[in-house]
Amino acid sequence: MLTDIAVIFILGIIFARFSENIGLAPIIGMLIAGILISPNQLGLVSESIVNLSADLRQIALVTILTRAGLSLNIDKLKKVGRPAIFLSFLPATFEMLGLIIFGRMIFKINTIDAGILAAVLAAVSPAIVVPRMIKLMDEGYGKDKSIPEMILAGASVDDVFVIVFFSSFLALKTGGQLSAMSFINIPISIATGILLGIVVGQISTSLFRKFNLASIYKAMIFISISFLMLKLQSMVEDYIAIAALISIMTSGVIINRKDETLAKELLSSYDRLWKVFELFLFVLVGISVDMSYVKEAGILAVLLILIGLIFRMVGVNISLLGTNLNKDERLFTSFAYLPKATVQAAIGPVALSMGLSSGNLILSVSVIAILITAPLGAILTDKTYKKLLKKGTVEKR
């Protein structure tokens, strides 16, 4: 196991840096490193390392959503409340509908399998979006209309929305029942998640103010509290729906609201922790990939992914109807909503690990989606924000 970890760290970093140097997102290099060193290819790591994947996927989601929450300014968010709410579910809804319709036709799979595939693919990537929107806030681009905050909030909730659908389709596939209550639970889980996050954020802020701890210890305590919220969700799910991931993000928002200095302190520690989790997450996803299935999915997977992106962009533009965003700003928002990576890496392998017949197809299409959309979204966002967004006065963060 220790040798496997050493190989993951060394080759993951080398490939990430190489990918970055040629203008691609570092996660692409990490993913390729995982594919190459997997037991299915060069065999530089053992099969046992894959057992780390499930827990690490959860840690990655917790970390990235906490970073999003700690970065959000609730006062600025109020200015763009309605479009941020629409962006949290309309683009994903449009994309899932398109993917289910065309996924059935292209891959000849049933509606439930198409639904699982659609839910995996439909989430935007916080790993790509969050750091870029934080950068825009730091530089002042889109500041006057709070565009980065709008995208950051919408994209973060988008993930939770999609994960709820993924869990519902998965339950139906594995013998459960999909009732009207499954969908009624979506707004209930969001509301209870926000309420829990407010309480946890208030308590955490008070405790961190009272006890003088090193920044890294505060981050470790807060991430432990996040894990406990996930445990609470599983303990009470038979009685009440709680979206713990929403709670985690909301608690970060409350800390930022109550104490900006503490939020910046925690954010700095989380940024360092994410570097480690990100490396493990994407290399392990690469290790899980069977290239024979990727080759088999091939062009058909690319076609389905592009169809999904078209539906997503329609959803983004409908979400922005009635706003004061101009054509360039709407185009930028569409670009920012393209990349897929974190959620696909986190839940893409789940169907395969559960032994579903569509598992290899879902994982393979997820990997192809990451390889196409992560660099596409990152490059379009990085190369166009100075041209498409207006720069406002920069505030010190």
C-alpha positions in Angstrom: 0.0 0.0 0.0 2.8 2.5 0.9 4.5 1.8 -2.4 1.3 2.3 -4.3 0.8 5.7 -2.5 4.4 6.7 -3.4 3.8 5.8 -7.1 0.5 7.8 -7.1 2.1 10.9 -5.5 5.3 11.0 -7.7 3.7 10.1 -11.1 0.5 12.1 -10.3 2.5 15.3 -9.7 4.8 14.7 -12.7 1.9 14.2 -15.1 -0.1 17.1 -13.5 2.8 19.5 -14.0 3.3 18.3 -17.6 -0.4 18.8 -18.3 -0.3 22.3 -16.8 2.8 23.2 -18.9 1.1 22.3 -22.1 -2.0 24.4 -21.3 -4.3 21.7 -20.0 -5.9 21.4 -16.5 -3.6 19.5 -14.1 -6.4 17.0 -13.3 -6.1 15.7 -16.9 -2.5 14.7 -16.2 -3.5 13.1 -13.0 -6.2 11.0 -14.7 -3.8 9.9 -17.4 -1.2 8.9 -14.8 -3.9 6.7 -13.1 -4.8 5.1 -16.4 -1.2 4.3 -17.2 -0.1 2.9 -13.8 -3.3 0.9 -13.2 -3.2 -3.0 -13.0 -5.0 -3.0 -16.4 -2.0 -1.2 -18.1 1.5 -1.0 -16.7 0.6 -2.6 -13.4 2.6 -0.2 -11.2 0.0 -0.3 -8.4 -1.9 -3.1 -6.9 -5.7 -3.8 -7.0 -6.0 -3.1 -3.3 -5.4 0.6 -3.7 -8.8 1.0 -5.4 -10.4 0.2 -2.0 -9.4 3.8 -1.0 -11.6 5.3 -3.7 -15.1 5.4 -2.0 -14.0 7.3 1.1 -11.7 9.6 -0.8 -14.5 10.5 -3.2 -16.5 11.7 -0.3 -13.6 13.6 1.2 -13.1 15.4 -2.1 -16.7 16.5 -2.3 -16.7 17.7 1.3 -13.5 19.7 0.7 -14.5 21.4 -2.5 -18.0 22.4 -1.3 -16.6 23.8 1.9 -14.2 25.9 -0.1 -17.1 27.2 -2.1 -19.0 28.1 1.0 -16.1 29.9 2.6 -15.7 31.9 -0.6 -19.3 33.1 -0.9 -20.3 36.5 0.2 -24.0 36.3 1.1 -24.6 40.1 0.7 -23.3 40.0 -2.9 -25.2 36.8 -3.5 -28.5 38.5 -2.6 -28.1 40.8 -5.6 -28.2 37.8 -8.0 -30.5 35.5 -5.9 -33.1 34.4 -8.6 -30.6 33.5 -11.4 -28.3 31.8 -8.9 -31.3 29.6 -7.8 -32.2 28.8 -11.4 -28.6 28.0 -12.3 -28.6 25.5 -9.4 -31.0 23.2 -11.1 -32.2 24.3 -14.6 -28.9 23.6 -16.6 -28.6 20.2 -14.9 -32.3 19.4 -15.5 -32.1 20.2 -19.2 -28.9 18.2 -19.6 -30.3 15.2 -17.8 -33.4 15.2 -20.0 -31.2 15.4 -23.1 -28.9 12.7 -21.9 -31.7 10.3 -20.9 -33.5 10.7 -24.3 -30.4 10.4 -26.4 -28.5 8.0 -24.1 -31.3 5.4 -24.6 -31.1 5.8 -28.4 -27.3 5.9 -28.7 -26.3 3.1 -26.2 -29.5 1.0 -26.4 -29.9 1.1 -22.6 -33.1 1.2 -20.5 -34.5 4.4 -18.9 -33.1 3.7 -15.5 -29.6 3.1 -16.7 -29.8 6.2 -18.9 -31.0 8.1 -15.8 -28.0 7.0 -13.8 -25.6 7.9 -16.6 -27.4 11.3 -17.0 -27.1 12.1 -13.3 -23.4 11.2 -13.3 -22.7 13.4 -16.4 -25.0 16.4 -15.6 -23.0 18.0 -12.7 -20.7 20.9 -13.3 -17.3 20.5 -11.8 -16.5 22.5 -8.6 -12.9 21.5 -8.9 -12.7 23.6 -12.1 -15.3 26.3 -11.3 -14.6 27.2 -7.7 -10.9 28.2 -8.0 -11.6 30.2 -11.1 -14.5 32.1 -9.7 -12.4 32.8 -6.6 -9.7 34.2 -8.9 -12.3 36.4 -10.7 -13.5 37.8 -7.3 -9.9 38.5 -6.4 -9.3 40.3 -9.7 -12.6 42.1 -9.7 -14.0 40.8 -13.0 -17.8 40.6 -13.1 -17.8 42.3 -9.8 -20.5 44.9 -10.5 -23.1 42.3 -11.4 -21.7 39.7 -8.9 -21.3 37.2 -11.7 -18.6 35.0 -10.0 -20.7 34.7 -6.9 -23.7 33.8 -9.0 -21.8 31.0 -10.8 -20.1 29.8 -7.7 -23.4 29.4 -5.7 -25.3 27.9 -8.7 -22.6 25.4 -9.6 -22.2 24.3 -6.0 -25.9 23.6 -5.4 -26.1 22.0 -8.9 -23.8 19.2 -7.7 -26.1 18.4 -4.7 -29.2 18.5 -6.9 -27.7 16.0 -9.4 -26.4 13.7 -6.6 -30.0 13.5 -5.2 -31.2 12.3 -8.6 -28.3 9.9 -8.9 -29.1 8.3 -5.6 -32.8 8.1 -6.6 -32.1 6.3 -9.9 -29.6 4.1 -8.2 -32.1 3.0 -5.6 -34.6 2.2 -8.3 -32.0 0.2 -10.2 -31.0 -1.8 -7.1 -34.6 -2.8 -6.2 -36.0 0.2 -4.5 -39.0 2.2 -5.4 -39.0 5.7 -7.0 -42.1 7.5 -5.7 -43.3 11.1 -5.8 -41.8 11.4 -2.3 -38.4 10.9 -3.8 -38.7 14.2 -5.6 -40.6 16.0 -2.9 -37.6 15.2 -0.7 -35.3 17.3 -2.9 -36.6 20.7 -1.7 -37.1 19.3 1.8 -33.5 18.0 1.9 -32.2 21.4 0.7 -34.2 23.3 3.3 -33.2 21.1 6.2 -29.6 21.1 4.9 -29.5 24.9 4.9 -31.0 25.0 8.4 -28.4 22.5 9.8 -25.6 24.4 8.0 -26.7 27.7 9.7 -26.7 26.1 13.1 -23.3 24.3 12.6 -21.8 27.5 11.1 -22.9 29.6 14.0 -21.6 27.1 16.6 -18.3 26.6 14.7 -17.6 30.3 14.5 -18.2 30.7 18.2 -15.9 27.8 19.1 -13.1 28.9 16.9 -13.2 32.4 18.3 -13.2 31.1 21.9 -10.3 28.6 21.4 -7.0 29.8 20.0 -5.9 27.0 17.6 -3.5 26.7 14.7 -5.2 27.2 11.3 -4.6 23.6 10.3 -6.3 22.3 13.5 -9.3 24.5 12.8 -9.6 23.0 9.3 -9.2 19.5 10.7 -11.9 20.0 13.2 -14.2 21.6 10.6 -13.7 18.8 8.1 -14.4 16.3 11.0 -17.7 18.1 11.7 -18.5 17.8 8.0 -18.0 14.1 8.2 -20.3 13.9 11.2 -23.0 15.8 9.2 -22.7 13.2 6.5 -23.2 10.5 9.2 -26.2 12.3 10.6 -27.8 12.3 7.1 -27.5 8.5 6.8 -28.8 8.1 10.4 -32.0 10.1 9.9 -32.7 9.4 6.2 -35.6 7.1 7.0 -37.3 9.9 9.0 -36.3 13.1 7.3 -34.3 14.1 4.2 -31.2 16.2 4.9 -28.7 17.2 2.2 -25.6 17.1 4.2 -23.5 18.5 1.3 -25.7 21.6 1.3 -25.2 21.8 5.1 -21.5 21.7 4.7 -21.5 24.5 2.1 -24.0 26.6 4.1 -21.9 26.3 7.3 -18.9 27.8 5.3 -21.2 30.6 4.1 -22.2 31.4 7.7 -18.6 31.4 8.9 -17.7 33.9 6.1 -20.7 36.0 7.1 -19.8 36.0 10.8 -16.0 36.3 10.6 -14.2 36.9 7.3 -10.8 36.6 8.9 -11.6 33.1 10.1 -13.1 32.2 6.7 -9.9 33.2 5.0 -7.8 31.3 7.5 -9.9 28.1 7.0 -9.9 28.6 3.2 -6.1 28.8 3.1 -5.9 25.4 5.0 -8.5 23.8 2.8 -6.7 24.9 -0.3 -3.6 23.0 0.9 -5.7 19.9 1.9 -7.4 19.9 -1.5 -4.1 19.6 -3.3 -3.6 16.2 -1.7 -7.2 15.0 -2.0 -7.4 16.1 -5.6 -4.3 14.2 -6.6 -5.5 11.0 -5.0 -9.0 11.4 -6.4 -8.2 11.8 -10.0 -5.3 9.3 -10.1 -7.5 6.7 -8.4 -10.3 7.3 -11.0 -7.8 6.7 -13.7 -6.7 3.5 -12.0 -10.4 2.3 -12.0 -10.8 2.7 -15.8 -10.8 -0.2 -18.1 -9.6 1.2 -21.4 -11.3 -1.5 -23.4 -14.7 -0.1 -22.4 -13.5 3.5 -23.1 -12.5 2.5 -26.6 -15.8 0.7 -27.1 -17.8 3.8 -26.0 -15.6 6.0 -28.2 -17.2 8.3 -30.7 -20.7 7.5 -29.4 -19.8 8.7 -25.9 -18.3 12.0 -27.4 -21.5 12.5 -29.3 -23.7 12.0 -26.2 -21.5 14.4 -24.2 -21.7 17.1 -26.8 -25.5 16.7 -27.0 -25.7 17.1 -23.2 -23.5 20.2 -23.3 -25.9 21.8 -25.9 -28.9 21.1 -23.6 -26.9 22.5 -20.6 -26.1 25.7 -22.4 -29.8 26.1 -23.2 -30.6 25.7 -19.5 -28.0 28.3 -18.6 -29.4 30.9 -20.9 -33.0 30.3 -19.8 -31.8 30.7 -16.2 -30.4 34.1 -17.1 -33.6 35.4 -18.8 -34.7 38.7 -17.2 -31.3 39.6 -15.8 -29.2 42.6 -16.7 -26.4 40.4 -18.1 -25.3 41.3 -21.6 -24.6 38.8 -24.4 -20.9 38.5 -23.5 -21.6 37.9 -19.9 -24.2 35.2 -20.7 -21.7 33.5 -23.0 -19.1 33.5 -20.3 -21.6 32.0 -17.8 -22.3 29.2 -20.4 -18.5 28.6 -20.7 -18.1 28.4 -16.9 -20.8 25.8 -16.7 -19.2 23.4 -19.2 -16.5 21.6 -17.2 -17.0 18.2 -15.6 -14.6 16.5 -13.3 -15.0 16.3 -9.5 -18.5 14.8 -9.3 -17.9 12.5 -12.3 -14.8 11.3 -10.5 -16.6 10.9 -7.2 -19.7 9.0 -8.4 -18.7 7.7 -11.8 -17.2 4.5 -10.4 -20.1 3.8 -8.0 -22.3 1.9 -10.5 -19.3 -0.3 -11.4 -18.4 -1.0 -7.7 -22.1 -2.0 -7.1 -21.8 -4.6 -9.9 -24.4 -3.0 -12.2 -24.3 -4.2 -15.8 -24.0 -0.6 -17.0 -21.2 0.2 -14.6 -18.3 0.0 -17.1 -20.2 2.1 -19.6 -21.1 4.8 -17.0 -17.5 5.0 -15.8 -16.0 5.0 -19.3 -18.3 7.8 -20.5 -17.6 9.7 -17.2 -13.9 9.6 -17.9 -14.3 10.7 -21.5 -16.5 13.6 -20.3 -13.7 14.7 -17.9 -11.1 14.4 -20.6 -13.1 16.5 -23.0 -15.0 19.1 -20.9 -12.5 19.8 -18.1 -9.8 21.3 -20.4 -12.5 22.8 -22.7 -14.3 24.6 -19.8 -11.0 25.6 -18.1 -9.5 27.0 -21.3 -12.6 28.9 -22.4 -13.0 30.4 -18.9 -9.4 31.3 -18.5 -9.0 32.8 -22.0 -12.2 34.7 -22.2 -13.0 36.3 -18.8 -10.9 39.4 -19.5 -12.7 39.9 -22.8 -16.3 39.0 -21.8 -16.5 40.5 -18.3 -16.0 44.1 -17.1 -13.5 44.7 -14.3 -14.7 46.5 -11.2 -12.8 47.8 -8.2 -10.8 45.1 -6.5 -11.5 44.6 -2.8 -8.8 43.1 -0.5 -9.8 39.6 0.5 
